[in-house]
Amino acid sequence: MFEGQPKGLFALALANTGERFGYYTMLAVFALFLRANYGLSPALAGTIYSAFLMLVYFFPLIGGIMADKFGFGKMVTTGIMIMFAGYLLLAVPLGGDNTALIVMLAALLLIGFGTGLFKGNLQVMVGDLYNDPKYADKRDAGFSIFYMAINIGALFAPTAAIKIKEYAETALGYSSNDAYHFSFAVACASLILSIAIYYIFRSTFRHTEGGKKKAAAADAAPVEELSNAETSQRIVALCLVFAVVIFFWMAFHQNGLSLTYFADEFTAQSADGLQAMCFDVWNLVAVIFIVYALFSLFQSKTQKGKAISFAVIVLAVLFLILQYNPDGSVTVSAPIFQQFNPFYVVALTPVSMAIFGSLAAKGKEPSAPRKIAYGMIVAAVAYALMAFGSFGLPMPQTEMGADGNPVAVHVADVTPNLLIMVYLVLTFGELLLSPMGISFVSKVAPPKYKGMMMGGWFVATAIGNQLVVVGGLLWGAVPLWICWSVFLGVCLVAAIFMFAMMKRLEKVC
């Protein structure tokens, strides 16, 4: 899985892991923070939440255009500094008045712009590692590894957000609302780690940083020359893909909004036995060790390697056995459900790579556009599960809190297994769509428009993220099963469109 990959991949992936850990720590509690700290309605909190996600994924277009002129590396480091300033503002507890709201919105703008300079350009650099012919056939696998690293950061984020908030409340005596800011402060520390990794291992990827002076001096691979017709054909194909993925992200990023509302208001707030073990991130890490050690056990070429893999499996299983308490019970907080998606991504990435590697060896691996279409169908299945599980549930309810702000009421105790299963299915869809889509863009984009086209991928994601607000607008306005059916429907329509365009898309692969 990791053999034969360029060294720069691991350095860039680790730099991104630190940044993503901070981002997802903040995002895990952000929607709940908006409602608790400012007394916002689900719809208004959803509007701010989706607008922020839109900015995070729109600004990479501007970042890509700037990088095509000034260099990718320069934009990455500038982006980290701007993000740091934004998270620092967000970490300051200013209360819930209008001034605090304005500062918070300014912080979101800085974080969005900084992420726009950082995120897309870092991924272009990853793609450029594979311009070397000896790495060309490892591009899809490389992006799967890179995507897995992102989710390692995201895996620990919900637990970090909850634990830090609880520590601020109990040990430091901060109010519930002020304690949220300590979760946001984690992002500042993670960015320091990210930039340190970037500069320590810079020599392994310096040739991908771009910039006119470096480009002239570097021993780069010859730039592919395309005719105007070929360039137009590729751009049209990419725009068709962008149009489809809008609707995936609209549905997928309900994880931080309507799915979190569901976890908060309709899902059981405690778990016991085996189910309780799912909510301890270290148990999930043990499962990940088992999965990777199993692959190593069967793929290792030496007895020593097999012995080490077997020992890891035994230790991880023993850890899980010791963790099991049939009479134990744990409190389940709504943000903790967001750990399951990154857990599944990290655990299932080697499985996905093994399946597609086997198909590739037989000449039967689906093209990247076909994988994206399959991912849309899988996302539709996830929301079919949510619709089925929500039949007969009451409408969301609110009541006035002691501070005069509306407070969501917990009205049902649906088994946590529903959301755990839905996140599993959504992750299958994500693995088919997201890393393959990024790889497709890096491969198909005309060379002189690479930064802009990667930015286009993020603009499509931005539009999808802006449409996330649909979940907030539907929440409490229609029965829950209708809310989920909307996302089911848009995913199916997008999949049908994708299959209709398949011949045109596969022509440029």
N, C-alpha and C positions, 0 to 999 in steps of 0.2 A: 504493500500500500504506500509506504513512504520511500521505498527504494527508487533511486534514479531521478529524484526530484531535485531541482536547483536549490542550492543552499539559501538563496535569497528568499525563497518561499516561506521558510520557517521564521525568518527574522521579521518579514512583513506581516505574517500571520500573528505572531506574538505581539507586535506593536498594535495591531488592530484589536487583539483580545483585550488588552488593557483599556483601550478607549471604549470598547463595547460594554465592558463590565460596568464602567461608570454610567454610561448612557442607560443601560437597562436597569441599573439600581434606581436611578431617578425615575424611569418610566414605570417601574413596578407599582409605585405608590402615587404617581402624578394625578391620575383622574380622581382618586379618592381624596387627595390633598386639596384639589380645586373645590370639591364639594364641601369638605370639612372646614377649610380655612376661610373661604370667601362666601360660603353659604349659597353656592351656585346650584341651579337646577341641573338634572342630568343632561338636558339638551344643551344648556349653555356651557357646562363643563366639557361636554362632548365636542362642542364647536371649537373651544380653545385647544383641546387635546388634538383634534384632527388637523387644525390649522398649524399647530406646531409640527406634527408629523409631516404635513405637506411641505413646510419650510425646510425641514431636515433633508427631504428628498428632492426638493426643487433646486436648491442652491448648488448641488453638484453640476447642473448645467452651466452655471456661471463659472464655477470652479474649473470645469473642464475646458471651457473657452479660454480662461486665463492661463491654464496649464499648457495648452497648445502653444501659447506665446511665450510664457515665462519659465516653463519647466514644471514637471510634476512634483519633484522633491521639494521645491521652494513653496509650493502651495500646500503641501502636506504639513510642513513645519509651521507655516503661518496659521493654518487652520487649527492646529493644536493650541496655539497661544490664544487665539480668539475664543475657542471653546472654554479654555480655562477661565477666562474673564467672565464668561457667561455663567458657568457653574458656581463661581465664587459669589456672584451676585445672588444667585438662587439659594445659596447656602446660608445667607444672612436672614435671621428671623425678624421680620419687620411688622408682623401682625397681619390683620386682614382688611385694612382700610384701603382707600383708593390709591394712596401713595405706594403702598406695598404691592398692589395689583399692577401699577404702572412699571415698577422696578422688575417685577416678575416677568412681565411681557417683554421688557427690554432684554432681560437675561435670556429668554427664549429666542429672541431674534439673534443674539450673539451666538448662542449654541447652534442654531440652525445654519447660520452663515459659516461658522467655523467647521461644522460637520461637512458642509458642502465643499469646502476647500480640501478637506482631509479624505473623506470616504471614497468618492469616485476615483480620485487620482491615485490613491493607494492601490485600488483594484486594477487600474490601467497599468501600473508598475508591475503588479503580479502577472498580468497578461503578457507584458513585454519580456518577462523572463523566458517565455516559451517561443520567442521569435528565433532562438537558436534551434536549428534543425534537429539537434540531438534530443531536445526536450519536446518537440512539436506534438508527438503522439501522447504526451502525458498532460496536456492542457486541461481536459475535463477532470481528470483525477486530481490535478493540482488545485483547481477551484473548489472541488469537494473538500479537500483538506483545509483550504483557506476558510471555507464556510463553516467547517466543523470547529475551527479555532475561534471564530466569532462567537459561536454558541457555547464554548467553554466559559467565556466571560459572562454570557447571559445566564448560564446555568446557576451560578452562585449569586447572581444579582438579587432575586427576590428574597432569599434568605438573609442576605446582607442588609437589605432595606428594612426588613421587619425587625431583625435583631438590633440594629443600630437605633431604630426608632424606639424600641422597647427599653434599651439601655438609657437613652436620653430621658425617658419618662420616669423610670424607676430609680436609677442610680443618680441621675443629675437633677431630677425634679422639674424637668421642663413640662409644659402643658402638652396635651396631645397634638395640637396644631403646630406648635413650635418644634416639636420633636421630629417632624417630617424633614426639616432643613438639615438635620444631621445625616439623613440618607442621601440628600443631594450633595453634601460635602464630600462623600466618598468619591464622586466623580472627579473632583479636583486631584485627589491623591492618585487615582488611577491614570490620569493623563500624564502626571510626572513619570510614572513607571513606563507608560507607553513611549514617551519621547526619549527616555533613557535607552530603552531597547532599540529604538530606531537608530540612534547615533552610535551605540556600541557595535552594532552589526552592520553598519552602513556599507562597509566594503563589499558585502556579498550581493548588493543590488544597486550600487551607485550608478552603474551603466544604464539603468532604467529611469533615472531621475529626469532626464530631458534637459531642456534649456539649450539655446543656440550654441553657446561656447562648448558645452559638454558634448552636444550632438556632433559638432564638427571634429572634436578630438577623439571621440570614442570609436572603437572598432566595431561598429554596429553592423547588423545584417543588412543587406541591400533592401531598400524600401520597395515594396510591390507597386508596380505601375499599373493603374487601371484606366480604362477608357471612360469617357463621360457616361456612356450607356451602362457600363458595369457599375460605376459609382452610383448612378441613379437607381439601378436595380437593387443594389445592396441597401441603400438608404430606405427605399420603399419597403423592402422585406423587414428591416429593423422596425420601421414605424408600425407595421402590421402587428409585430410581436408586442411592441409597446402598448398598442391599443388594447390587446387582450389582457396583459398583466395588470392593467389598471384595476380590473374587476377582481383579480385574485387578491391584491393587497387591500382592496375595499373590504373583502370578506375576512382575510387573514388577520388584519390588525384590529379586529373586534376583540382580540385577546386582551387588550388594555382598556377596552371601553365596555361594550355591552356584555361580553363574556365575564369581565370582572364584576360588573353590576350583578350578573346572575350568580356569580360565586358569593358575593356579599349578601344578597337578599334572598336567594332561593336554595342555596346549597348548605347541607349540614355543616355545623361549625365545630364538629369534633369527629375524630376517627379513632378506631382501636384495632388491635390485632395486626394482621398483615397490612391492612389498609393504612394504619397509622405509620408504618415504616416508609410508605411512599412519600411522606411529607418531611422526611429528614434528608437533606441534600447529600449527606455522607453515605447514606444507604444507596442513593442513586449513583454516586461515584463508584461505590463497590461493584454495582452491576456493570458499569462501564468498564471497569478493570477486568471483570470476568469476560465480557464480550471481546475485548481486544486481546486478552490472553488466550482465549480459545482460537482466535484467528492465528495468533503467533504460534500456538501449539501445533497446528496443522500445517503451517507454512514454513516454520523454521527448518533450516537445512542442517543444523547441528544438534547433537544430543544435549549440549549445554543449554542451547536456546530453548529446547523443548522442556528441559527440567525447570528452568527459570519460569517459563510460562505456566507449567503445572503448579509450581509453588505459589505463584500469584493467585491462581484460581482457588487453591485450597485456603489461602489466607483470607481472600475476599469472602468466600463462603462461610468460613468460621466467624468472620466479623459480622456477617448478616445473621447468623444463628445467635450470636451473643446479643445482638441488638433486639431480637424478637422478644416481645413481652405480651403473652396472650391476654393479660389483664390490664395492660397499659392503655392509656388514652391520651391523645394530643389535641390541642386546640388548632383548628384550621382557619387561618386568616385568608381573606380573599386574594391578596397579591401572590400568595405562595403557589397558586396554580400556574403562574407564569413560568415556573421552573421546569414544567414538564415538556414544553416545546423544545427548549435547548437541550434538555436531557435526551429526548428522543433523537434530535439531530446528531448529537455526538455519538450516541449508542448505535444508531442505524446507518451512519455514513459508511463504515466498512462493509456492512451488509449490502447496501446499495451499490457500492463500488464493485463488490464481488459479483453481484448479479449482472451488472452491465458489462463487467470485464469478461464474464463467461459468455454473454451474448455477443460481445465484440469478437471474441475468438472464433465464434461460429458464423460471424458475418451477419448477425441478426439484431445488433443493437439499434434501438430506435434513434432517429435523428433528434437533435435538440428541440426543434419545433414540435415534433410529435410528443416528446416527453412533457413539454409545456402544456399541450392539450390534455394529456392524461392527468397532469397535475390539477387542471381546472375541474375535471370530473371528480377526482378524489376530494377536492375541497367541497364540492356539492354534496358528496356523501356525508361529510362531517356535519353540515348544517341540516341534512335530512335527519341525522341522529338527534340533533338539538331540537328540531321541530317535533319529532316523535316523543322525546323525553319531556317536552313542555306541555303536551296536551293535558288539559284539565287544571293547570296551575292558575292561581288567581293573578290579577293585574298587580304590578308594582305599586307600593303604597309609601307615602311619606307622612311625617308628623312634625310638629314644631318642637325644636329642642329648647333647652333652658336659655340659650343665648338668642332665641328668636329666629334662628335659621332653620330651614327645613332639614329633616334628618330621614334618611331611608330606613324603612322598617323591614326587619327580617320576617318573611311571611311563610316560608316553607323550608323543609329539610330534605331536599333531593340528595340522593347518594352522590358523594364526590366522584364515584366511578364514572358518572356520565361525562363530566368535564375531562377527567383523565383520559377516557377513550376518545373523546372529540379532539383533544390536543394530539393524540397519537395519529389519528386519521389526517388532521390538518398538516402534521409534520411530513407524512408521506407525500402529500401534495406539494409541500414546500421543497422537499428534496428533489422532486421531479422538475420543479419550475425554477427556483431561484438560482442555485449554482449553475445549472445548465443554461439559464438565460444569460447570466453574466459572462459565461464562457462563450456563448454564441455571439454576443456583442463584441467581445474582444477579438474574436476570430473573423467576423464578417465585416466589421466597421472599416471603411476606407482609411488607409493609413494616415492621411492628413486630417481626418476628422475623428480620430480615436477618442480624444478627450470629450469632444462635443457629443459623440454617439453614446459614450458611457454616461455622460450627463443626461442624454435623452432617456436612457433606461431609468435613471433616478427621477426624471420629470414624470414619467409614467407612474412610477411608484408614488410620487408626490400627489398626483391627481387621485390615485386610489386612496391615499391616506386622507385627503380632504373629504372624500366620499365616506370615510369611516363615520363621519358625523351622522349619517343615516341611522346608524345604530342608536345614537343618543336621541335622535328625533323620534324614532319609533318606540323607544323605551317608555312604557307607561301610556302610550297613545293607542296601541293595538295589542291584542293577545300575543303572548310570547311566541306561539307557534307560527304566527303570521310574520313576526319580526325575523325569525330564522329562515322562513320560506323565501323571503326577499333575497337573502344572500345565496340560498340554494339556486334560485332562478337565474340570477345574474351569472353565476359560475357556469351553469349549463349552457346558457346562450353564448357565453364567451368561448366555451369549448367547441360548440357547433361551428362558430365562425372560424376558429382556428383550423379545424379539419377541412372546412371549405377552401381555405387559403393554402393548404398544405403543399400542393405541387409547386406553387410560386416560392414558398419559403424554403423547401428542400433543394430547390435549384441553385441557391447561393451557398449551401452548406459545404 
